[in-house]
Amino acid sequence: GKMLRLSFICRQPRSKHDGSVPAPYLLKSFRTPRSANQRFDVETWVAMMPHPEKAKTGGEDAIWTSDDNRIIALADGVGGWSLQGVNPADYSRGLMKAVEDVYQTERNSGKDVNLQNLLAKAWLANMRQKVVGSSTACLGALNGSTLSTLNVGDSGFMYMRNSKPLHTSPPQVWAFNSPNQLGTGSGNTPFDGDEKDFEVENGDMIIMATDGLWDNIFENEVVDVINGTPSNANPAELLCRAAFVRSHNERASTPFGQEARRWQAHPSLFEGGKPDDISVIVARYTQ
């Protein structure tokens, strides 16, 4: 599991897996024509594939996309809380529900969405509800022809234009496998998040995911999957499946293994995939 801000917890051993790829726990795709104040049609694909041992409960990631397709958001509950009798999904799901609640009350204001303010209100709502736990958070908001992004922790996104990566968000970690996080006992706030805005062009795409994707699949492989997705397929599902297969390969070279070397972590982590919840949102903006 991921480590708490306050303690150091080792990765669970990789369980023996029979090699079958489960059906995604959540799978959807939808298209939203541009509204009066938006300049783009948005097509969004979502897929979630929990860690096999957490499949019954749906895993510890949470995803929310607004019904107008303007906001995409996800959170990865910090697994270390399970050792303290806390369900790590409580915080990530609570945070995404609070993001939804805040957006629903403010969506008709006619103003641009300020993601730091949106996330801060959601974070405070979780605090008022006394939700114990912590999570990463990654959000995107389309304001006219600008896509704003905000990332706290080691979930993240890749922004693509003309089939090539234009920008990849750097993970925010303070030690190996120990991300910045929002919640109980963490000194991080939504205002510590990395903000980046993009002036959207026709055909631009964003791939947003929890570290279940980024720890197992290299960036060039993500690009290959996106560019190779048939027109009738869900690219988020194809990315989930690729990450799931890699996560159970004990010999594979992975971004997680490279990171383990860089931080001089235990050599047992240097090779092999990292089983985890995998959650992916892909959005494409067209005119």
N, C-alpha and C positions, 0 to 999 in steps of 0.2 A: 504493500500500500504506500501511498504518498505520505510524506512525513509532516507532522505537525510543526508549527512554528517553534514550539517549545521543546520538542523531543525528537529523538532519532530512532526511526523504526526501519528495520531491514525489509527488503522485498520478500513477499511470500515465495516459497519454492514453487517452481512451475509444476503444476499437477499433470499427471499423465493424461493425454488427450487422444481420443481415437481418430483425430484427423478430419472428422466431419465438420462442416461449417453450418452452424445453426441458422435458422431463419432470423432476420432482424426482429428485435423486440418492438421497434417503432419504425415505420416506413411510410413516407408520404411525399407527394409532390403536388405543387399547385402553382398556378399562374395568375398574376394580378395585373390587369391593364392599368396604365397610369391614371392617376386621379388628376383633378384640376391643377394642383400645385406641384405634381411630380412630373419629371421629364422622361421617365422610363417605364416601360413594362418590366415587371419583375417575375422571373421564374425561379422557384425555390424547391430544392430537394432536401429531404431530411432522412437520416438513418441512424439508428442506435443499436449497438450490439453489446450487451453487458458481458463482463467476465463470466465464464461458464459457472463458477461457483456462486455468482450473485444473480444468475438469470431469473430465478424464481421471484426475486424481489424487484427486478428491473434495474439493478445496478445502482451506482452512486452518482452518475452524471444526471444533469437536467438540461432540457432544451426548451426554448420558447421562441416562436416566431409570431409576429402580430398578424391578424387576419387581413390587414391591408398590405402585408408583405413589406412594410417599411422598416421593421425592426427584426433583426436576427440576434439571438442571444443563447449562450450556453454556460454551464458551470459544472465543475468537477469537484464533488465532495471529497474532502481529505480523509482517506481511508484509515489513517491512524486512530481516528476517534472511536472506531469499533472496539479497540482494546480498553476503552473506558466506558463501554456499555452504551455508547451513543450510535445511532444509525447515521452514517455519514451522508446519506441521501436527504436527511431532514433539512440540512442547511442549504444544499444546492437547490433542492426543489422549492424550499421556502423563499429563497432569493429570487428564483425565476418567477414564482407566483407573485411576489411583491413587485418585480419589474413590470409584469403584466398589469397589476392593479394600478400602479402609478401611471403607466402609459394610457390606460383606459380613461382615467380621470382627466388627463391633460391633452389627449390626442386632438381634440377639437379646438384647441386654443389658437390654431393658425400659426403658432411659432415653430421655429426649427427645434428639433429634439436635441437637447444638450445631454450627452450620454453620461457625463460625470454627475450631473445633477440627478438624472434618472436613477442611476445606480446608487447614488448616495441616499436618496429617499428610500429605495428598496432595502438597502443595508440597514438603515435606521429602523425600518419597519420590522426586519428580522430581529433586531436588538430589542425593540419594544415587546415583541412577542416572546422574548427570552428563548429564542431558538439556539440550542447549543450545537457547536460544530464550526466548520469553516469550509470555504471552497474558493476555487479560482473563479474568474468571470471574464467572458469575452463577448463584446456586443458590437453590432454595426447598425447604423441608422442612415436611411436615405433622406436627405434634405434637399429637395429640388433636384439638382444634378450633382450634388456632393454626397459621397458616402463617407460618413464619419465612423471611426472605429475607436474602441477602448479595450485595453487588455490588462488584466491583473493576474499574474501568475504564469503557469506554463501550459495553459490552453493557448490557442492562437489561431492565426489565419495566414493564408497566402492570397495575394491579390494578383489576378492574371489579366493580361491584355494581349490580344493577337496570339493566343496560345502559348504565351511565355510568362514566367513569373516577373511581376513588376516590383513586388515588395513582399517580404515575409516578416511577420512580427517576431522580434527577439523574445525568447522566454525570460520571464522574470523569476530567477531563482537566487536564493541566498546561500545555498549549499547544495551538494548533490541530491537530486530528487526531492528538494525541499523548496517548493514554490512560494512566492508571495501569495497571500491568501486573505480573504475577508472573513471575519468572524471572531469567535470566542478566543481571547488570549492573544490575538494577532495585533501587532502595531500598525498593520497596513490599513489604508482607507481607499475608497474609490479614487481619491485624488492622487494616489501613487501610481495609478494606471498609466500605461503608455497610450497617448492619443495620436491618431494619424488620420488625415483627411485625404480623399482622392476625388479629383474631378472626373466623373464617370464619362467614359466614351462608349459608343454602341458596341455591345458584345462583351464588355468587361465582366469578369467573374470574380467571386470571392469564395474561398474554401475555408470554412471555420471549423475547428475541431478541438476536442479534448486531447490530452497527451497520449491517449491510447492509439491515436493515429500517428502523431509526430514522433513518438518514441520508437515506432516500429517501421515506418515507411520513410525513405529519404525523399527530399523535396523533388528531385528529378523524377522519381517514381510517381509521386502525386501528379505531376504535370503529365506524365505518360498516360496515367489512368484517365485523367480528365479529357485529354485530347483523343483517347481511344474509345471513349464511351459512345456506344451507338445512340442514335437520336431517340429511340424509344426506351432507353434504360435510365435508371436512377444513378447518377454518378456518385452520390453520397453512399448508396448501398455498395457499389463496386469498391469504393475506398475502404469501407468498413470490412468487407470480405477480405481484401488484400491484407489489411492490417491484422485481422484475426488469424489468418493462415500464418503470417510471419511471426505473430506473437507466440505461436506454439512450435516454432522451429528452433530446436535447441542449438543448432550450429550457425544460425544466420548472423550475418553482420547487420547491426542496427544503429540508428542514431543514439539509442539509449546506451548501447555498449561503448560507442565512441565517447559519449558524455561521461560514462563511468571511468574510462581511462583518463580523461582530461582532469577529473576530480580526484584521481588516484584512489578510487573506491576499491572494494574487494574484487580480486581478479575473477571470481565466479560470475560477476556481472558483465564481464567484457564481451562475452558472446552469447548468442541466443536471443530470442524475442522476449518481450515483456508483456505477459497477459494482463489485461486491464479492460475496463469499460471503454468502448470506442463509440464516440458520438460525432456525427459529421453533418454540417449544413453546407450546401452549395447553392449559391444564388447567381443568376445571370441577368444582366441589365441590357435591355434592347430597346431600340427606338423604331 
